[in-house]
Amino acid sequence: MASTAASARSTGFRPLQIAGEWRVAARLERWLEIERGQLFLWAPVLLGTGVALWFALPDARRWSAAILAALALAIVAIAMGRGGRAGRCVTIGATLLALGCGLAWVRAERMEAPVLARAVVTRIVGRVERVEPLPARDLVRVRIATDPDVKLPSHVRVNLAIKDVPAGLTRGARIAVRARLMPPAPPAIPGAYDFERAAWFDRLGATGRGFAPVEILAAGAPRSGVRERLTAHVQSRIAGSAGGIAAALATGDRGAIGEADAEALRRSGLAHLLSVSGLHVTAVVGATMLIVLRLLALSPTLALRWPLPVIAAGAAGAAAVGYTLLTGAEVPTVRSCIAAMMVLAAMMLGREAITLRLIAFGALVVLLLWPESLMGPSFQMSFAAVTAIVALHESRSVRGWFERRDEGWGWRVARGGASLLLTGLVVEIALTPIALYHFHKSGLYGALANIVAIPLTTFVVMPFEAAGLAFDALGIGAPFWWIAGQGLHLLLWVAHRAAEAPGALAMLPAMPGGAYATMVAGGLWIALWRTRVRWAGAVPILIGAAWALATPAPDLMVTGDGRHLALRMPGGEMALLRDRAGDYVRDMMAENGGIDAELPALSAQRGVSCSADMCLIETGRGGRRWRIAATRSSYLVPWAQMMALCRSVDIVVADRRLPPGCAPRWLKLDRATLARTGGVAISLERGTVRAVRRPGADHPWLHPETVVPPRPARH
């Protein structure tokens, strides 16, 4: 006893420290015990964190280090956990993180396919895998599996003018067509869409434009498939973009929606209606269950002797699977079908149908099958929306506000409207960071527009469209199509009014990945816990939001080919180097620059001197004057003039290789430099440069196996 007291006196603080550690550990165990029902919800989060880690880290050495570090943490937690819940949570979480990183790595390697090395004009011979009409653009998009003996990527995609499409161009046909092909493009500037990565996971090695004539070497399917025939039938019943939306709801084909209407739907926050996902699958499942139940209940014998809800749930499950296959079995639809099947299974077992645990299980299944889907906005937005809705309505206080009461119809309508408005607001709050990160813009009136659009689509458009399809077999479907068409015209009217309202769009030019991850972590913390500690998630949300808002917009953006440049002018607007830049370039530069307006020509701005071949720009940023020179044509500038110009400017931008003697004062962005960096975004205020390509990045799509078809012989 004396030796123990002496030891305690010699260390002084140690007994207190040990007692404090035990108290913290005990409180942690008690908290995890209270939250034990929520722990499973973090399984897909940790698996997804591992997937995101693989995409964020640059090379195999760091991927291996992350996996080994996570497994080492799991082993340490096993050794030190002593059977406690906290130790088990750390062990399982670290293992899931390592599994996610490994899954993404394996999936990326398994999707390896050759990619076209450079732009070529060549003859394609192969089998048609998919035909996608785009009538709003007068195009047909065709995916072709090329013949093995042709030196081309195994899968290519070409756009054909509708007038050039022969009658026999169906799935399974062997065709020959001459086309101009290009390899999948990387992001043109930091923050732009990464088609190169998306094409890798789709095994798409080249895209381009085909030229007439298209030769049919062997016939394919004798007629169009069910999906194509159904799309054509719907569009014959409802014309224009309204018919395109009706076809999108029925088959997932969005090709007939006009660009102006599609943009209005995006700006108003209603674009989610075009992607067949949870809303559409839920409507199909609900309608099927209701119809089957009512029909079976007409027989007293069946109603008394058979479990009608179970039978109806089985029929609804079959309808969900059929609808998923009909609409092309895209990942969002498959994801929604999995969730619907789990809900129906819970109903058949007498369990609560819609819970966060079912959503977590659905996310887990999707991540195990398609880990790359985590990086796309579709996965993030759909799961964020449904998680926010379920978490909101699982809250005791919200349940108390909106539970059914014995009251008049006026109060019931008001309570239902308030419930829809609150749900819409929560969903908009959850989706805003995702939209700003991926698209650099977010509609401000989406909650109000969805209050009208979602009930209109669910209870008017889709039921009457289904009735029109059913009664067309008897030749009396016209009244149903008329009502569905009026609902769709009303939907487009709401979209245009919301999109054109003052301040309809919030723009954010650049959100760092760290800021976005911080906000996502805070949102998940609030949604997935149940005790008061959940509100600690507001801190990372505020930190991430402040970080994103404090990030300056780029002053200068240059595409990876060096052809296009956008410069921020003193008034905040951005101007384009080339007067004849295409719509895609203009929209991309505007979005990434945080501008919701048409970009003017740089040559018309003050402080800019342009000839047909060059522009010389002077602008003030960060307390100094910047001189920028940029080429704007394919003609070469005389060598002596170019050398003198390089010495007199801070930045030179060119779409060709400049000689070594060209040495500007700060930065040279010619073809050789941009080949290494990709497109760049520059803050002149801070003197920082962000590039598409990170040094040492070694993801498979950055260094693929390439093929080049032989040059045609000259006659």
LUMDO-337971 format. One record per residue (C-alpha): x, y, z. Coordinates in steps of 0.2 Angstrom, whole numbers, plus 2048, in hexadecimal, padded with zeros to 3 digits. Example, Ala and Ser with C-alpha at 12.3 -4.5 7.8 and 13.67 -1.06 7.14 Angstrom:
2
83E7EA827 8447FB824 
***
This chain:
715
800800800 80E80C804 8178087F4 80780B7EA 80481C7F3 8178217F0 81481C7DD 8058277DD 80E8367E5 81D8347D9 8118347C9 8058417D1 7F88427C3 7F88307BE 7E98297C9 7DF8387C4 7E38357B1 7DF8237B1 7CE8277BA 7CA8347AD 7CE82879F 7C381B7A6 7B58287A8 7B782D796 7B781B790 7A881779B 79E826794 7A3821782 79D80F785 78C81678D 78A82177E 78D814771 78180877B 773815779 777818767 77A805763 76B805757 77481274C 78580A74B 78180073C 77C810732 78F815732 794805729 79180C717 79881D71D 7A9815722 7A880A712 7A5819708 7B3822711 7BF81570B 7B98166F9 7BB8296FA 7CC827701 7D281D6F2 7CC82A6E6 7D48386F0 7E58306F2 7F08316E3 7F98206E1 7FB80E6E6 8088116F3 7FC81C6FD 7ED8116FA 7F6802701 7FC80D710 7EA812713 7E4800713 7F27FA71E 7F080972A 7DD80572C 7E07F272F 7EE7F773B 7E1802745 7D57F3745 7E27E874C 7E67F4759 7D47F775E 7D27E4760 7E17E476B 7DC7F3776 7C97F2775 7C77E5783 7B67E077D 7AF7F177E 7A37F8771 7AE80676C 7BC7FA768 7B17F075D 7AB7FF754 7BC805750 7C17F474A 7B27F273F 7B3804739 7C6803734 7C37F272B 7B47FA721 7BF80871C 7CD7FD716 7C07F270D 7B9802704 7CA8076FE 7CE7F66F8 7BE7F46EF 7C08046E6 7D17FF6E1 7CC7EE6DB 7BD7F56D2 7C78016C8 7D47F46C3 7C67E86BD 7BE7F66B2 7CF7F86A8 7CC7F9695 7D6801688 7D4814684 7D681D674 7E7826674 7E383566A 7D583C65F 7D383364E 7C7831640 7C581F63D 7B9811638 7B0808646 7AA7F6644 7A07EE652 7907E965B 7847F5661 7817F4674 776803677 76C80F66C 76681F675 75C82B66B 75E83E670 751846665 75285766E 764858667 76084F656 76C84165B 76D82F65F 77A82966B 781817667 78D80D671 797800667 7A17F166D 7AF7F1660 7B57E2657 7C47DA660 7CF7DB650 7CD7EE64E 7DA7F8657 7CD802661 7C7803673 7BB7F5677 7AD800679 7A9811671 79B81D670 796828661 78983565E 78083364D 774840645 76283A645 76183B632 771830630 76982163B 764813630 754809634 75E7F9639 768802647 7627F8656 76B7EF665 7757E0660 7787E664E 7897E6646 78D7F763E 79B800636 79D813637 7AA820635 7AC82B643 7B783864B 7BC83165C 7C483966B 7CA83167C 7BF83568B 7C3846691 7CA84A6A2 7C38596AC 7C68696A1 7CA8736B1 7CA86F6C3 7B886C6C9 7B18676B8 7A98566B4 7B58486B4 7AF83E6A5 7C08356A4 7BD82D6B4 7AA8296B1 7AF8216A0 7BC8166A8 7AF80E6B3 7A380C6A4 7B180469A 7AF81168D 7BF814683 7BA822676 7AC82D672 7A8837662 79D83C653 799830645 796834633 78A82D626 78982061F 78681462D 788802626 77D7F462E 7897E462C 77D7D9636 76C7DB63C 7697DD64F 7587DB658 74A7DA64C 7427E9654 7457F5662 7447EF674 7367F2680 73F801687 74180A676 72F806671 72880C681 73281C680 72C81F66E 71A81C673 71B828681 722835677 715833669 708836676 70F84667E 71A851673 72985C677 73385D688 723857691 724847687 73684668B 73384769E 72583A69C 73182E693 73E8316A1 73182C6AE 72C81C6A5 73D81669D 74A8226A4 74E829692 75083C693 75683F682 74684867C 74785668A 74C867682 75C86F689 75387E68F 746874699 7548696A0 75D8786A5 74E87F6AE 74B86E6B7 75D86F6BD 75C8816C3 74C87E6CC 75286F6D5 7468636CC 75385A6C1 75284B6CD 7418476C6 74A8426B5 7558356BD 74B8256C1 74F8226D3 7468216E4 73782C6E0 7328236D0 7358116D7 72B8166E7 71D81C6DC 71D80B6D2 71E8016E2 71080B6EB 70580A6DC 7077F86D9 7047F36EB 6F47FE6EB 6ED7F66DB 6F17E46E0 6EA7E76F2 6DA7EE6EB 6D87E16DE 6DB7D26E9 6D07DA6F7 6C17D86EB 6C17C66EF 6BB7C2701 6C37B1700 6D47B86FC 6D27C6708 6CE7BA717 6DA7AC713 6EA7B470A 6F67C1711 6F27CE704 6FF7DB70A 70D7CE708 7067C96F6 7057DC6F2 7177DF6F8 71D7D06ED 7147D76DE 71B7E96E1 72D7E16E3 72B7D96D2 7257EA6CB 7347F36D2 7407E66CA 7377E76B9 7377FA6B9 7497FA6BE 74D7EF6AF 7427F96A3 74A80A6A7 75C8036A3 7617FD6B5 76C80C6B8 77580D6C9 76881A6D1 75A80F6CB 7627FF6D2 7668086E2 75480D6E4 74D7FC6DF 7597F46ED 7528006FA 7407FC6F4 7427E96F5 7497EB707 73A7F670C 72E7E9705 7377DB70D 7367E471E 7237E771B 7217D4717 72A7D0727 7207DC731 72E7E8735 72F7FB734 7307FE721 73B80E71F 74981072A 75B817729 76180572C 75980071B 76180F713 77280B71A 7707F9714 76C7FF702 77B80A702 7867FC708 7807F16FA 7837FE6ED 7948026F3 7997F06F3 7937EE6E1 7987FF6DA 7A48086E5 7A88156D8 79581B6D9 79A8246E9 7A38316E0 7958366D5 7878436D9 7798376D6 77E82B6E4 78283A6F0 7728436EC 7668356ED 76C82E6FD 76E83F705 75C843701 754833707 75F833717 75A84471B 748840718 748830723 753838731 747847731 73783D733 740831740 74284074B 73683F75A 732852759 72E851747 723842749 71A84C756 71785B74B 71085173C 708842743 6F683F73E 6E984774A 6D684774B 6D4858743 6CB861735 6D185F723 6D8871723 6E486D730 6E985D728 6EC865718 6F7873721 70086672B 70485C71B 70A86B712 715870720 71C85E720 72085F70E 72887170F 73386B71E 73885B715 73C865705 74687270F 750864718 75485B708 75986C6FF 76586F70E 76C85D70D 76E85F6FA 7758706F8 78786C6FD 78785D6F1 7808686E2 78C8766E6 79B86A6E6 7978606D6 78E86D6CC 79387E6D4 7818846D5 7718806DF 75F8856DC 7598906EB 74688C6E8 7488796E6 73E8766F6 72F8806F1 7308796DF 7308676E5 72186A6F0 71786C6E0 7228606D5 7238516DF 71184E6E3 70C8536D1 7188466CA 7148396D7 70183A6D8 6FC8426C7 70983F6B9 70F82E6BC 6FE8266C1 6F682E6B1 7048296A6 7038176AC 6F08176A9 6F381E698 6FF810694 6F380369B 6E380A692 6ED80C681 6EA7FA67F 6D87FD67E 6DA80D674 6D3819681 6E381F689 6E2831682 6D9839691 6E683269D 6F4839692 6EC84A691 6EC84B6A4 6FE8456A6 703852698 6FB8606A2 70485B6B1 71485A6A8 71186C6A1 70E8726B2 71E86A6B8 7288736AB 71F8836AF 7248826C1 73687E6BC 73788D6B1 72F8996BE 73B8926CC 74A8936C0 7468A56BA 7428AC6CB 74F8B96D2 75D8B16DB 7578A06D5 7698996D5 7778996E2 7888986DA 7988926E2 7A78916D7 7B38866E0 7B087B6F0 7C08726F6 7BE85F6F9 7C386170B 7B586E70E 7A8862706 7AE853710 7AC85D720 79A86271C 796851717 79D84A727 793856732 783852729 78584072B 78984273E 77984C740 76E840736 77582F73D 77683274F 76783475B 76D83B76B 77184E76E 78384B769 77D84B757 77C85E757 78F85E758 78E85B745 78986D742 79B872746 7A3869737 79586F72C 798881731 7AB87F72F 7A987771E 79D885718 7A989271E 7B788A715 7AE888705 7A889A705 7B98A170A 7C18986FB 7C48A56EE 7BD8A36DC 7CA8A06CF 7D08B06C5 7D68A66B6 7D18956AF 7DA88C6A1 7D387C699 7DF86D697 7E186F685 7E7882687 7D988867B 7CD890687 7D089D694 7C48A66A0 7CA8B56A9 7C18BE6B8 7BF8D06B4 7C08DE6C1 7AC8DE6C2 7AC8CB6C7 7A68C56B6 7B08B96AC 7B58BB699 7BA8AE68D 7C98AE682 7C18A7672 7B28AF66B 7AB89F663 7AD893672 79F886673 79188567F 799877689 7A988268C 79E891690 79388869D 7A287F6A5 7AC88F6A7 79D8996AE 79988B6BA 7AA8896C1 7AD89C6C1 79D89E6CC 7948A86BE 7828A66B9 7838B06A9 7898B0697 79C8B2697 7A18C168C 7B08C1680 7C18C6688 7C58D0679 7B78DD67D 7BE8E068E 7C88EF695 7DA8EB697 7DA8DE68A 7E38E0679 7DF8D266D 7E48CD65B 7DE8BF651 7EC8B4658 7F08BA66A 7E98C4678 7F38CE685 7EA8D1695 7EE8DD6A4 7E48DB6B4 7E78E06C6 7E68D36D4 7EE8D16E5 7F68E26E5 7FF8E06D5 7FD8E16C2 7FC8D06B8 8008CF6A6 7F98C069D 7FC8BA68B 7F28AD682 7F18A5671 7E08A5669 7E389D657 7ED88F64F 7F989B647 80A89C64D 8118AD654 8228B164D 8308AA659 8388BB65D 8288C3661 8228B466C 8338B4676 8318C7679 81F8C567E 8238B768A 8308C1693 8248CF696 8158C669D 8128BC6AE 8078AE6A6 8078A7694 7FA89B68E 7FB89267E 7F3883676 80387E66E 815879674 81F889678 832889675 83D888685 84289A683 8318A0687 8328A4699 8258AF6A1 8278B66B2 81C8AB6BB 81389D6B2 8138946A0 80488A69C 80888368A 803872683 81286968C 80E87069D 7FB86D69C 7FE85B696 8058586A8 7F98636B2 7E98636A8 7DE8726AA 7E287F6B7 7D988B6C2 7E389A6C8 7E08A66D6 7EA8B66D2 7E68BD6E3 7EF8B06EC 7FB8AA6DF 7F58986DF 7F288B6D1 7E687C6D2 7E886F6C5 7DD8606BF 7EC8546C0 7F58526D0 80784E6D0 80A83B6D2 7F88376D0 7F78256C9 7E48206C8 7E18136BA 7D881F6AF 7E682B6AF 7F381F6A7 7E881269D 7ED806690 7EB80F67F 7E780A66E 7E981365D 7E080D64D 7EC80D63E 7EB81B632 7E1818622 7EB814613 7EC822606 7E781E5F5 
***
